[in-house]
Amino acid sequence: MLVILHVIIAISTLVIAALSALTPTNHKILLSNIGAALTVLSGTVLVLVLNAPLLKTCVTGLAFLAIVYSLIAVARSRLASTN
């Protein structure tokens, strides 16, 4: 159940971050940040509970965060240029 929730949160975060890069608003950027934090939190719980391989999990998590925060940076830049 936790794995499914983790995947849903991660995919939702990617979608919201991509939408915020296309049509930026402060609300979408905030939701993207919250989603990224929840994804890291649920991933940490999964590692602790399921004894998942730490190195692979961390590399995947870092790649996820790099993508999400790159999209957030684009959104912030576009939002700043429209104001």
All heavy atoms as a GROMACS GRO file, in nm:
protein
  599
    1MET      N    1   0.082  -0.120   0.000
    1MET     CA    2   0.000   0.000   0.000
    1MET      C    3   0.087   0.127   0.000
    1MET      O    4   0.057   0.222  -0.070
    1MET     CB    5  -0.092  -0.004   0.122
    1MET     CG    6  -0.186   0.111   0.131
    1MET     SD    7  -0.304   0.103  -0.002
    1MET     CE    8  -0.405   0.239   0.037
    2LEU      N    9   0.192   0.125   0.081
    2LEU     CA   10   0.280   0.242   0.088
    2LEU      C   11   0.353   0.264  -0.044
    2LEU      O   12   0.377   0.378  -0.084
    2LEU     CB   13   0.380   0.226   0.203
    2LEU     CG   14   0.469   0.346   0.232
    2LEU    CD1   15   0.386   0.470   0.263
    2LEU    CD2   16   0.562   0.317   0.346
    3VAL      N   17   0.387   0.155  -0.112
    3VAL     CA   18   0.456   0.168  -0.241
    3VAL      C   19   0.365   0.237  -0.342
    3VAL      O   20   0.408   0.327  -0.416
    3VAL     CB   21   0.501   0.030  -0.293
    3VAL    CG1   22   0.557   0.042  -0.433
    3VAL    CG2   23   0.601  -0.033  -0.199
    4ILE      N   24   0.238   0.198  -0.343
    4ILE     CA   25   0.142   0.259  -0.436
    4ILE      C   26   0.126   0.408  -0.405
    4ILE      O   27   0.126   0.492  -0.495
    4ILE     CB   28   0.007   0.186  -0.431
    4ILE    CG1   29   0.025   0.043  -0.483
    4ILE    CG2   30  -0.100   0.260  -0.509
    4ILE    CD1   31  -0.096  -0.046  -0.460
    5LEU      N   32   0.114   0.441  -0.277
    5LEU     CA   33   0.102   0.580  -0.236
    5LEU      C   34   0.227   0.660  -0.276
    5LEU      O   35   0.216   0.772  -0.326
    5LEU     CB   36   0.080   0.589  -0.085
    5LEU     CG   37   0.063   0.729  -0.027
    5LEU    CD1   38  -0.062   0.794  -0.082
    5LEU    CD2   39   0.059   0.723   0.124
    6HIS      N   40   0.343   0.600  -0.258
    6HIS     CA   41   0.469   0.665  -0.295
    6HIS      C   42   0.473   0.696  -0.446
    6HIS      O   43   0.509   0.806  -0.487
    6HIS     CB   44   0.586   0.574  -0.255
    6HIS     CG   45   0.720   0.625  -0.296
    6HIS    ND1   46   0.780   0.734  -0.238
    6HIS    CD2   47   0.807   0.580  -0.390
    6HIS    CE1   48   0.897   0.754  -0.295
    6HIS    NE2   49   0.916   0.662  -0.387
    7VAL      N   50   0.433   0.599  -0.526
    7VAL     CA   51   0.433   0.617  -0.671
    7VAL      C   52   0.332   0.724  -0.713
    7VAL      O   53   0.360   0.809  -0.799
    7VAL     CB   54   0.407   0.483  -0.743
    7VAL    CG1   55   0.383   0.503  -0.890
    7VAL    CG2   56   0.522   0.387  -0.720
    8ILE      N   57   0.214   0.722  -0.653
    8ILE     CA   58   0.111   0.822  -0.685
    8ILE      C   59   0.161   0.962  -0.650
    8ILE      O   60   0.144   1.056  -0.729
    8ILE     CB   61  -0.021   0.789  -0.613
    8ILE    CG1   62  -0.084   0.664  -0.675
    8ILE    CG2   63  -0.118   0.907  -0.618
    8ILE    CD1   64  -0.204   0.610  -0.598
    9ILE      N   65   0.223   0.977  -0.534
    9ILE     CA   66   0.274   1.108  -0.493
    9ILE      C   67   0.383   1.154  -0.590
    9ILE      O   68   0.385   1.270  -0.633
    9ILE     CB   69   0.328   1.104  -0.348
    9ILE    CG1   70   0.215   1.083  -0.249
    9ILE    CG2   71   0.405   1.231  -0.315
    9ILE    CD1   72   0.262   1.054  -0.107
   10ALA      N   73   0.473   1.063  -0.626
   10ALA     CA   74   0.584   1.099  -0.716
   10ALA      C   75   0.533   1.141  -0.854
   10ALA      O   76   0.577   1.244  -0.908
   10ALA     CB   77   0.681   0.982  -0.728
   11ILE      N   78   0.442   1.064  -0.911
   11ILE     CA   79   0.390   1.098  -1.043
   11ILE      C   80   0.311   1.228  -1.038
   11ILE      O   81   0.324   1.313  -1.127
   11ILE     CB   82   0.304   0.982  -1.099
   11ILE    CG1   83   0.395   0.862  -1.131
   11ILE    CG2   84   0.227   1.025  -1.223
   11ILE    CD1   85   0.322   0.736  -1.168
   12SER      N   86   0.231   1.246  -0.934
   12SER     CA   87   0.155   1.371  -0.918
   12SER      C   88   0.249   1.490  -0.907
   12SER      O   89   0.224   1.596  -0.966
   12SER     CB   90   0.065   1.364  -0.795
   12SER     OG   91  -0.026   1.260  -0.806
   13THR      N   92   0.356   1.473  -0.834
   13THR     CA   93   0.453   1.581  -0.819
   13THR      C   94   0.518   1.616  -0.952
   13THR      O   95   0.534   1.735  -0.985
   13THR     CB   96   0.561   1.542  -0.716
   13THR    OG1   97   0.497   1.514  -0.591
   13THR    CG2   98   0.663   1.652  -0.698
   14LEU      N   99   0.553   1.515  -1.030
   14LEU     CA  100   0.611   1.542  -1.162
   14LEU      C  101   0.512   1.615  -1.253
   14LEU      O  102   0.550   1.708  -1.324
   14LEU     CB  103   0.656   1.412  -1.228
   14LEU     CG  104   0.786   1.353  -1.175
   14LEU    CD1  105   0.809   1.214  -1.235
   14LEU    CD2  106   0.903   1.444  -1.207
   15VAL      N  107   0.387   1.574  -1.251
   15VAL     CA  108   0.285   1.639  -1.334
   15VAL      C  109   0.266   1.784  -1.290
   15VAL      O  110   0.263   1.875  -1.374
   15VAL     CB  111   0.152   1.561  -1.328
   15VAL    CG1  112   0.038   1.640  -1.390
   15VAL    CG2  113   0.168   1.426  -1.395
   16ILE      N  114   0.254   1.807  -1.160
   16ILE     CA  115   0.234   1.943  -1.110
   16ILE      C  116   0.356   2.030  -1.140
   16ILE      O  117   0.342   2.147  -1.180
   16ILE     CB  118   0.202   1.942  -0.959
   16ILE    CG1  119   0.066   1.876  -0.935
   16ILE    CG2  120   0.203   2.083  -0.902
   16ILE    CD1  121   0.037   1.845  -0.790
   17ALA      N  122   0.475   1.975  -1.124
   17ALA     CA  123   0.596   2.052  -1.154
   17ALA      C  124   0.604   2.086  -1.303
   17ALA      O  125   0.643   2.197  -1.340
   17ALA     CB  126   0.720   1.974  -1.110
   18ALA      N  127   0.566   1.991  -1.388
   18ALA     CA  128   0.567   2.018  -1.532
   18ALA      C  129   0.463   2.125  -1.568
   18ALA      O  130   0.490   2.214  -1.648
   18ALA     CB  131   0.539   1.890  -1.610
   19LEU      N  132   0.346   2.116  -1.507
   19LEU     CA  133   0.243   2.217  -1.531
   19LEU      C  134   0.288   2.354  -1.480
   19LEU      O  135   0.259   2.456  -1.542
   19LEU     CB  136   0.112   2.176  -1.465
   19LEU     CG  137   0.036   2.061  -1.530
   19LEU    CD1  138  -0.085   2.022  -1.446
   19LEU    CD2  139  -0.007   2.097  -1.671
   20SER      N  140   0.357   2.354  -1.367
   20SER     CA  141   0.404   2.483  -1.314
   20SER      C  142   0.513   2.543  -1.402
   20SER      O  143   0.526   2.665  -1.410
   20SER     CB  144   0.453   2.468  -1.170
   20SER     OG  145   0.573   2.396  -1.164
   21ALA      N  146   0.589   2.459  -1.472
   21ALA     CA  147   0.689   2.512  -1.566
   21ALA      C  148   0.621   2.570  -1.689
   21ALA      O  149   0.670   2.668  -1.746
   21ALA     CB  150   0.787   2.402  -1.607
   22LEU      N  151   0.508   2.512  -1.728
   22LEU     CA  152   0.436   2.562  -1.846
   22LEU      C  153   0.353   2.685  -1.815
   22LEU      O  154   0.355   2.783  -1.891
   22LEU     CB  155   0.345   2.451  -1.902
   22LEU     CG  156   0.417   2.330  -1.960
   22LEU    CD1  157   0.314   2.223  -1.998
   22LEU    CD2  158   0.499   2.370  -2.081
   23THR      N  159   0.277   2.680  -1.707
   23THR     CA  160   0.194   2.793  -1.664
   23THR      C  161   0.218   2.817  -1.516
   23THR      O  162   0.145   2.765  -1.431
   23THR     CB  163   0.045   2.765  -1.690
   23THR    OG1  164   0.008   2.645  -1.624
   23THR    CG2  165   0.014   2.755  -1.837
   24PRO      N  166   0.322   2.893  -1.484
   24PRO     CA  167   0.363   2.906  -1.344
   24PRO      C  168   0.268   2.990  -1.258
   24PRO      O  169   0.217   3.093  -1.302
   24PRO     CB  170   0.500   2.974  -1.354
   24PRO     CG  171   0.499   3.043  -1.485
   24PRO     CD  172   0.409   2.965  -1.575
   25THR      N  173   0.243   2.939  -1.139
   25THR     CA  174   0.175   3.014  -1.033
   25THR      C  175   0.244   2.978  -0.903
   25THR      O  176   0.309   2.873  -0.891
   25THR     CB  177   0.026   2.979  -1.022
   25THR    OG1  178   0.012   2.842  -0.984
   25THR    CG2  179  -0.049   3.005  -1.152
   26ASN      N  180   0.232   3.066  -0.806
   26ASN     CA  181   0.291   3.039  -0.675
   26ASN      C  182   0.231   2.914  -0.612
   26ASN      O  183   0.301   2.838  -0.545
   26ASN     CB  184   0.273   3.158  -0.582
   26ASN     CG  185   0.368   3.271  -0.616
   26ASN    OD1  186   0.480   3.248  -0.658
   26ASN    ND2  187   0.321   3.394  -0.600
   27HIS      N  188   0.103   2.892  -0.633
   27HIS     CA  189   0.035   2.776  -0.577
   27HIS      C  190   0.092   2.645  -0.634
   27HIS      O  191   0.116   2.550  -0.559
   27HIS     CB  192  -0.116   2.786  -0.602
   27HIS     CG  193  -0.195   2.679  -0.539
   27HIS    ND1  194  -0.212   2.670  -0.402
   27HIS    CD2  195  -0.262   2.573  -0.591
   27HIS    CE1  196  -0.285   2.564  -0.374
   27HIS    NE2  197  -0.317   2.504  -0.488
   28LYS      N  198   0.114   2.640  -0.763
   28LYS     CA  199   0.170   2.518  -0.825
   28LYS      C  200   0.312   2.493  -0.778
   28LYS      O  201   0.352   2.378  -0.757
   28LYS     CB  202   0.166   2.530  -0.977
   28LYS     CG  203   0.029   2.517  -1.037
   28LYS     CD  204   0.036   2.534  -1.188
   28LYS     CE  205  -0.100   2.554  -1.248
   28LYS     NZ  206  -0.094   2.597  -1.387
   29ILE      N  207   0.389   2.600  -0.763
   29ILE     CA  208   0.526   2.585  -0.714
   29ILE      C  209   0.524   2.532  -0.571
   29ILE      O  210   0.602   2.442  -0.537
   29ILE     CB  211   0.602   2.718  -0.725
   29ILE    CG1  212   0.623   2.754  -0.872
   29ILE    CG2  213   0.735   2.713  -0.651
   29ILE    CD1  214   0.678   2.892  -0.897
   30LEU      N  215   0.435   2.584  -0.489
   30LEU     CA  216   0.423   2.535  -0.351
   30LEU      C  217   0.382   2.388  -0.349
   30LEU      O  218   0.440   2.308  -0.275
   30LEU     CB  219   0.321   2.620  -0.274
   30LEU     CG  220   0.292   2.575  -0.132
   30LEU    CD1  221   0.416   2.588  -0.045
   30LEU    CD2  222   0.176   2.654  -0.074
   31LEU      N  223   0.286   2.351  -0.431
   31LEU     CA  224   0.243   2.211  -0.438
   31LEU      C  225   0.356   2.120  -0.486
   31LEU      O  226   0.371   2.007  -0.437
   31LEU     CB  227   0.122   2.196  -0.529
   31LEU     CG  228  -0.011   2.248  -0.476
   31LEU    CD1  229  -0.119   2.234  -0.583
   31LEU    CD2  230  -0.051   2.176  -0.350
   32SER      N  231   0.437   2.168  -0.578
   32SER     CA  232   0.550   2.090  -0.626
   32SER      C  233   0.652   2.066  -0.514
   32SER      O  234   0.705   1.956  -0.499
   32SER     CB  235   0.619   2.160  -0.743
   32SER     OG  236   0.531   2.174  -0.852
   33ASN      N  237   0.678   2.170  -0.436
   33ASN     CA  238   0.772   2.156  -0.324
   33ASN      C  239   0.718   2.060  -0.218
   33ASN      O  240   0.792   1.977  -0.166
   33ASN     CB  241   0.800   2.292  -0.261
   33ASN     CG  242   0.898   2.373  -0.342
   33ASN    OD1  243   0.999   2.322  -0.387
   33ASN    ND2  244   0.867   2.500  -0.363
   34ILE      N  245   0.590   2.072  -0.187
   34ILE     CA  246   0.529   1.982  -0.088
   34ILE      C  247   0.532   1.838  -0.140
   34ILE      O  248   0.564   1.744  -0.066
   34ILE     CB  249   0.386   2.027  -0.055
   34ILE    CG1  250   0.390   2.159   0.023
   34ILE    CG2  251   0.311   1.920   0.024
   34ILE    CD1  252   0.254   2.224   0.040
   35GLY      N  253   0.500   1.820  -0.268
   35GLY     CA  254   0.502   1.687  -0.327
   35GLY      C  255   0.641   1.625  -0.324
   35GLY      O  256   0.657   1.506  -0.296
   36ALA      N  257   0.743   1.705  -0.352
   36ALA     CA  258   0.880   1.654  -0.349
   36ALA      C  259   0.917   1.611  -0.207
   36ALA      O  260   0.978   1.506  -0.187
   36ALA     CB  261   0.977   1.761  -0.400
   37ALA      N  262   0.879   1.692  -0.109
   37ALA     CA  263   0.908   1.657   0.030
   37ALA      C  264   0.834   1.529   0.071
   37ALA      O  265   0.892   1.441   0.138
   37ALA     CB  266   0.869   1.773   0.122
   38LEU      N  267   0.709   1.516   0.031
   38LEU     CA  268   0.632   1.396   0.064
   38LEU      C  269   0.689   1.272  -0.005
   38LEU      O  270   0.690   1.162   0.052
   38LEU     CB  271   0.485   1.414   0.026
   38LEU     CG  272   0.404   1.507   0.114
   38LEU    CD1  273   0.264   1.526   0.056
   38LEU    CD2  274   0.398   1.456   0.256
   39THR      N  275   0.739   1.289  -0.126
   39THR     CA  276   0.800   1.178  -0.198
   39THR      C  277   0.927   1.131  -0.127
   39THR      O  278   0.949   1.011  -0.110
   39THR     CB  279   0.832   1.217  -0.343
   39THR    OG1  280   0.712   1.261  -0.407
   39THR    CG2  281   0.888   1.100  -0.422
   40VAL      N  282   1.010   1.225  -0.084
   40VAL     CA  283   1.131   1.189  -0.012
   40VAL      C  284   1.095   1.122   0.121
   40VAL      O  285   1.156   1.021   0.160
   40VAL     CB  286   1.220   1.313   0.011
   40VAL    CG1  287   1.333   1.283   0.108
   40VAL    CG2  288   1.275   1.363  -0.120
   41LEU      N  289   0.996   1.176   0.189
   41LEU     CA  290   0.954   1.118   0.317
   41LEU      C  291   0.902   0.975   0.300
   41LEU      O  292   0.943   0.884   0.372
   41LEU     CB  293   0.846   1.206   0.382
   41LEU     CG  294   0.792   1.157   0.515
   41LEU    CD1  295   0.902   1.161   0.621
   41LEU    CD2  296   0.674   1.240   0.557
   42SER      N  297   0.814   0.955   0.202
   42SER     CA  298   0.761   0.820   0.182
   42SER      C  299   0.870   0.725   0.132
   42SER      O  300   0.871   0.606   0.168
   42SER     CB  301   0.642   0.822   0.086
   42SER     OG  302   0.679   0.865  -0.043
   43GLY      N  303   0.964   0.774   0.053
   43GLY     CA  304   1.076   0.693   0.009
   43GLY      C  305   1.165   0.651   0.125
   43GLY      O  306   1.212   0.536   0.132
   44THR      N  307   1.187   0.741   0.217
   44THR     CA  308   1.265   0.710   0.336
   44THR      C  309   1.198   0.602   0.420
   44THR      O  310   1.262   0.508   0.467
   44THR     CB  311   1.287   0.837   0.420
   44THR    OG1  312   1.352   0.935   0.339
   44THR    CG2  313   1.371   0.809   0.543
   45VAL      N  314   1.067   0.616   0.437
   45VAL     CA  315   0.992   0.515   0.511
   45VAL      C  316   1.000   0.379   0.441
   45VAL      O  317   1.018   0.276   0.506
   45VAL     CB  318   0.844   0.559   0.530
   45VAL    CG1  319   0.760   0.446   0.588
   45VAL    CG2  320   0.837   0.682   0.619
   46LEU      N  321   0.989   0.380   0.309
   46LEU     CA  322   1.000   0.254   0.234
   46LEU      C  323   1.136   0.189   0.253
   46LEU      O  324   1.146   0.066   0.267
   46LEU     CB  325   0.975   0.278   0.085
   46LEU     CG  326   0.829   0.293   0.044
   46LEU    CD1  327   0.820   0.336  -0.101
   46LEU    CD2  328   0.754   0.164   0.066
   47VAL      N  329   1.242   0.267   0.251
   47VAL     CA  330   1.376   0.212   0.271
   47VAL      C  331   1.387   0.150   0.410
   47VAL      O  332   1.441   0.041   0.426
   47VAL     CB  333   1.484   0.321   0.251
   47VAL    CG1  334   1.619   0.276   0.303
   47VAL    CG2  335   1.496   0.356   0.104
   48LEU      N  336   1.334   0.219   0.509
   48LEU     CA  337   1.344   0.169   0.646
   48LEU      C  338   1.257   0.046   0.669
   48LEU      O  339   1.299  -0.048   0.737
   48LEU     CB  340   1.306   0.279   0.744
   48LEU     CG  341   1.399   0.400   0.748
   48LEU    CD1  342   1.343   0.506   0.841
   48LEU    CD2  343   1.539   0.359   0.790
   49VAL      N  344   1.137   0.045   0.612
   49VAL     CA  345   1.044  -0.065   0.637
   49VAL      C  346   1.076  -0.187   0.551
   49VAL      O  347   1.075  -0.300   0.600
   49VAL     CB  348   0.898  -0.017   0.611
   49VAL    CG1  349   0.801  -0.133   0.613
   49VAL    CG2  350   0.858   0.087   0.714
   50LEU      N  351   1.104  -0.165   0.424
   50LEU     CA  352   1.124  -0.277   0.332
   50LEU      C  353   1.270  -0.316   0.314
   50LEU      O  354   1.301  -0.408   0.238
   50LEU     CB  355   1.064  -0.244   0.195
   50LEU     CG  356   0.914  -0.217   0.191
   50LEU    CD1  357   0.871  -0.182   0.050
   50LEU    CD2  358   0.837  -0.338   0.242
   51ASN      N  359   1.361  -0.245   0.381
   51ASN     CA  360   1.504  -0.271   0.367
   51ASN      C  361   1.547  -0.269   0.220
   51ASN      O  362   1.620  -0.356   0.173
   51ASN     CB  363   1.544  -0.403   0.432
   51ASN     CG  364   1.526  -0.399   0.582
   51ASN    OD1  365   1.549  -0.296   0.643
   51ASN    ND2  366   1.483  -0.509   0.639
   52ALA      N  367   1.501  -0.169   0.147
   52ALA     CA  368   1.536  -0.154   0.006
   52ALA      C  369   1.684  -0.119  -0.006
   52ALA      O  370   1.743  -0.063   0.088
   52ALA     CB  371   1.451  -0.044  -0.057
   53PRO      N  372   1.746  -0.152  -0.119
   53PRO     CA  373   1.888  -0.117  -0.136
   53PRO      C  374   1.908   0.034  -0.134
   53PRO      O  375   1.848   0.107  -0.212
   53PRO     CB  376   1.924  -0.175  -0.272
   53PRO     CG  377   1.795  -0.214  -0.337
   53PRO     CD  378   1.690  -0.222  -0.232
   54LEU      N  379   1.991   0.078  -0.042
   54LEU     CA  380   2.006   0.221  -0.015
   54LEU      C  381   2.067   0.298  -0.131
   54LEU      O  382   2.018   0.404  -0.168
   54LEU     CB  383   2.089   0.240   0.112
   54LEU     CG  384   2.095   0.381   0.168
   54LEU    CD1  385   1.955   0.430   0.203
   54LEU    CD2  386   2.182   0.385   0.290
   55LEU      N  387   2.173   0.246  -0.193
   55LEU     CA  388   2.241   0.320  -0.300
   55LEU      C  389   2.149   0.342  -0.420
   55LEU      O  390   2.136   0.454  -0.471
   55LEU     CB  391   2.368   0.246  -0.343
   55LEU     CG  392   2.450   0.316  -0.451
   55LEU    CD1  393   2.496   0.453  -0.402
   55LEU    CD2  394   2.568   0.231  -0.491
   56LYS      N  395   2.083   0.237  -0.465
   56LYS     CA  396   1.993   0.250  -0.580
   56LYS      C  397   1.878   0.346  -0.549
   56LYS      O  398   1.840   0.428  -0.632
   56LYS     CB  399   1.937   0.113  -0.618
   56LYS     CG  400   1.845   0.119  -0.737
   56LYS     CD  401   1.786  -0.017  -0.769
   56LYS     CE  402   1.689  -0.003  -0.885
   56LYS     NZ  403   1.589  -0.105  -0.889
   57THR      N  404   1.826   0.334  -0.427
   57THR     CA  405   1.715   0.420  -0.388
   57THR      C  406   1.758   0.566  -0.382
   57THR      O  407   1.685   0.654  -0.430
   57THR     CB  408   1.661   0.376  -0.250
   57THR    OG1  409   1.625   0.238  -0.257
   57THR    CG2  410   1.540   0.456  -0.210
   58CYS      N  411   1.875   0.592  -0.329
   58CYS     CA  412   1.923   0.731  -0.320
   58CYS      C  413   1.952   0.790  -0.458
   58CYS      O  414   1.922   0.907  -0.481
   58CYS     CB  415   2.048   0.738  -0.233
   58CYS     SG  416   2.012   0.718  -0.058
   59VAL      N  417   2.010   0.712  -0.547
   59VAL     CA  418   2.038   0.762  -0.682
   59VAL      C  419   1.908   0.794  -0.753
   59VAL      O  420   1.895   0.899  -0.818
   59VAL     CB  421   2.122   0.659  -0.761
   59VAL    CG1  422   2.129   0.695  -0.907
   59VAL    CG2  423   2.261   0.648  -0.701
   60THR      N  424   1.810   0.706  -0.741
   60THR     CA  425   1.679   0.731  -0.803
   60THR      C  426   1.614   0.855  -0.743
   60THR      O  427   1.558   0.938  -0.814
   60THR     CB  428   1.588   0.609  -0.785
   60THR    OG1  429   1.654   0.494  -0.837
   60THR    CG2  430   1.455   0.628  -0.855
   61GLY      N  431   1.622   0.869  -0.611
   61GLY     CA  432   1.565   0.985  -0.544
   61GLY      C  433   1.632   1.115  -0.585
   61GLY      O  434   1.566   1.217  -0.605
   62LEU      N  435   1.764   1.111  -0.599
   62LEU     CA  436   1.835   1.232  -0.643
   62LEU      C  437   1.799   1.270  -0.786
   62LEU      O  438   1.786   1.388  -0.817
   62LEU     CB  439   1.986   1.211  -0.629
   62LEU     CG  440   2.040   1.213  -0.487
   62LEU    CD1  441   2.188   1.177  -0.486
   62LEU    CD2  442   2.017   1.348  -0.422
   63ALA      N  443   1.783   1.170  -0.872
   63ALA     CA  444   1.741   1.199  -1.010
   63ALA      C  445   1.602   1.261  -1.012
   63ALA      O  446   1.576   1.358  -1.084
   63ALA     CB  447   1.744   1.071  -1.094
   64PHE      N  448   1.510   1.204  -0.932
   64PHE     CA  449   1.375   1.258  -0.921
   64PHE      C  450   1.379   1.404  -0.874
   64PHE      O  451   1.314   1.491  -0.933
   64PHE     CB  452   1.292   1.173  -0.825
   64PHE     CG  453   1.160   1.233  -0.789
   64PHE    CD1  454   1.052   1.221  -0.874
   64PHE    CD2  455   1.142   1.301  -0.669
   64PHE    CE1  456   0.930   1.277  -0.842
   64PHE    CE2  457   1.021   1.357  -0.637
   64PHE     CZ  458   0.914   1.344  -0.723
   65LEU      N  459   1.456   1.429  -0.767
   65LEU     CA  460   1.463   1.566  -0.714
   65LEU      C  461   1.527   1.662  -0.813
   65LEU      O  462   1.485   1.777  -0.823
   65LEU     CB  463   1.540   1.566  -0.582
   65LEU     CG  464   1.467   1.504  -0.464
   65LEU    CD1  465   1.559   1.502  -0.341
   65LEU    CD2  466   1.339   1.579  -0.433
   66ALA      N  467   1.626   1.616  -0.888
   66ALA     CA  468   1.689   1.702  -0.989
   66ALA      C  469   1.589   1.744  -1.095
   66ALA      O  470   1.584   1.861  -1.135
   66ALA     CB  471   1.808   1.629  -1.052
   67ILE      N  472   1.507   1.650  -1.139
   67ILE     CA  473   1.405   1.681  -1.240
   67ILE      C  474   1.301   1.777  -1.184
   67ILE      O  475   1.269   1.879  -1.245
   67ILE     CB  476   1.340   1.552  -1.292
   67ILE    CG1  477   1.441   1.470  -1.371
   67ILE    CG2  478   1.217   1.583  -1.377
   67ILE    CD1  479   1.396   1.328  -1.400
   68VAL      N  480   1.250   1.745  -1.066
   68VAL     CA  481   1.144   1.828  -1.007
   68VAL      C  482   1.195   1.969  -0.979
   68VAL      O  483   1.130   2.068  -1.014
   68VAL     CB  484   1.088   1.763  -0.878
   68VAL    CG1  485   1.000   1.860  -0.801
   68VAL    CG2  486   1.010   1.638  -0.912
   69TYR      N  487   1.313   1.981  -0.919
   69TYR     CA  488   1.362   2.114  -0.886
   69TYR      C  489   1.410   2.191  -1.009
   69TYR      O  490   1.409   2.314  -1.008
   69TYR     CB  491   1.466   2.108  -0.775
   69TYR     CG  492   1.398   2.089  -0.640
   69TYR    CD1  493   1.420   1.975  -0.564
   69TYR    CD2  494   1.308   2.183  -0.592
   69TYR    CE1  495   1.355   1.957  -0.444
   69TYR    CE2  496   1.241   2.165  -0.473
   69TYR     CZ  497   1.266   2.052  -0.399
   69TYR     OH  498   1.200   2.034  -0.280
   70SER      N  499   1.446   2.122  -1.115
   70SER     CA  500   1.475   2.192  -1.241
   70SER      C  501   1.346   2.252  -1.298
   70SER      O  502   1.345   2.367  -1.345
   70SER     CB  503   1.536   2.096  -1.343
   70SER     OG  504   1.661   2.052  -1.300
   71LEU      N  505   1.239   2.175  -1.292
   71LEU     CA  506   1.109   2.227  -1.338
   71LEU      C  507   1.062   2.344  -1.251
   71LEU      O  508   1.009   2.443  -1.302
   71LEU     CB  509   1.005   2.115  -1.339
   71LEU     CG  510   1.024   2.007  -1.446
   71LEU    CD1  511   0.933   1.889  -1.418
   71LEU    CD2  512   0.999   2.064  -1.584
   72ILE      N  513   1.085   2.334  -1.122
   72ILE     CA  514   1.047   2.443  -1.031
   72ILE      C  515   1.130   2.567  -1.061
   72ILE      O  516   1.078   2.680  -1.059
   72ILE     CB  517   1.062   2.399  -0.884
   72ILE    CG1  518   0.954   2.295  -0.850
   72ILE    CG2  519   1.052   2.519  -0.790
   72ILE    CD1  520   0.970   2.231  -0.714
   73ALA      N  521   1.259   2.550  -1.090
   73ALA     CA  522   1.344   2.665  -1.124
   73ALA      C  523   1.295   2.733  -1.251
   73ALA      O  524   1.292   2.857  -1.259
   73ALA     CB  525   1.488   2.619  -1.140
   74VAL      N  526   1.254   2.655  -1.350
   74VAL     CA  527   1.198   2.712  -1.473
   74VAL      C  528   1.071   2.789  -1.441
   74VAL      O  529   1.049   2.901  -1.490
   74VAL     CB  530   1.172   2.602  -1.578
   74VAL    CG1  531   1.090   2.654  -1.694
   74VAL    CG2  532   1.302   2.543  -1.626
   75ALA      N  533   0.986   2.729  -1.357
   75ALA     CA  534   0.860   2.794  -1.321
   75ALA      C  535   0.885   2.926  -1.248
   75ALA      O  536   0.821   3.028  -1.277
   75ALA     CB  537   0.776   2.701  -1.234
   76ARG      N  538   0.979   2.926  -1.155
   76ARG     CA  539   1.010   3.050  -1.082
   76ARG      C  540   1.066   3.157  -1.174
   76ARG      O  541   1.032   3.275  -1.162
   76ARG     CB  542   1.110   3.020  -0.970
   76ARG     CG  543   1.048   2.951  -0.852
   76ARG     CD  544   1.145   2.938  -0.739
   76ARG     NE  545   1.079   2.873  -0.627
   76ARG     CZ  546   1.142   2.814  -0.529
   76ARG    NH1  547   1.272   2.814  -0.527
   76ARG    NH2  548   1.075   2.758  -0.432
   77SER      N  549   1.150   3.115  -1.266
   77SER     CA  550   1.206   3.211  -1.360
   77SER      C  551   1.097   3.271  -1.449
   77SER      O  552   1.094   3.393  -1.470
   77SER     CB  553   1.311   3.141  -1.447
   77SER     OG  554   1.358   3.225  -1.547
   78ARG      N  555   1.009   3.187  -1.500
   78ARG     CA  556   0.901   3.238  -1.585
   78ARG      C  557   0.804   3.325  -1.506
   78ARG      O  558   0.755   3.425  -1.555
   78ARG     CB  559   0.825   3.122  -1.648
   78ARG     CG  560   0.904   3.056  -1.758
   78ARG     CD  561   0.822   2.952  -1.829
   78ARG     NE  562   0.901   2.893  -1.936
   78ARG     CZ  563   0.860   2.794  -2.011
   78ARG    NH1  564   0.741   2.740  -1.991
   78ARG    NH2  565   0.937   2.745  -2.106
   79LEU      N  566   0.778   3.286  -1.381
   79LEU     CA  567   0.688   3.365  -1.298
   79LEU      C  568   0.749   3.501  -1.268
   79LEU      O  569   0.680   3.603  -1.270
   79LEU     CB  570   0.654   3.290  -1.169
   79LEU     CG  571   0.547   3.348  -1.080
   79LEU    CD1  572   0.414   3.355  -1.152
   79LEU    CD2  573   0.534   3.266  -0.953
   80ALA      N  574   0.878   3.504  -1.242
   80ALA     CA  575   0.947   3.630  -1.213
   80ALA      C  576   0.949   3.722  -1.335
   80ALA      O  577   0.938   3.844  -1.322
   80ALA     CB  578   1.089   3.604  -1.166
   81SER      N  579   0.960   3.664  -1.454
   81SER     CA  580   0.966   3.746  -1.574
   81SER      C  581   0.828   3.803  -1.614
   81SER      O  582   0.821   3.901  -1.686
   81SER     CB  583   1.023   3.668  -1.691
   81SER     OG  584   0.936   3.566  -1.730
   82THR      N  585   0.721   3.740  -1.563
   82THR     CA  586   0.588   3.791  -1.595
   82THR      C  587   0.544   3.899  -1.497
   82THR      O  588   0.450   3.971  -1.524
   82THR     CB  589   0.483   3.678  -1.594
   82THR    OG1  590   0.477   3.619  -1.464
   82THR    CG2  591   0.513   3.575  -1.699
   83ASN      N  592   0.612   3.908  -1.384
   83ASN     CA  593   0.571   4.009  -1.283
   83ASN      C  594   0.642   4.138  -1.304
   83ASN      O  595   0.736   4.173  -1.337
   83ASN     CB  596   0.596   3.958  -1.142
   83ASN     CG  597   0.497   3.850  -1.106
   83ASN    OD1  598   0.388   3.845  -1.161
   83ASN    ND2  599   0.537   3.764  -1.016
   0.00000   0.00000   0.00000
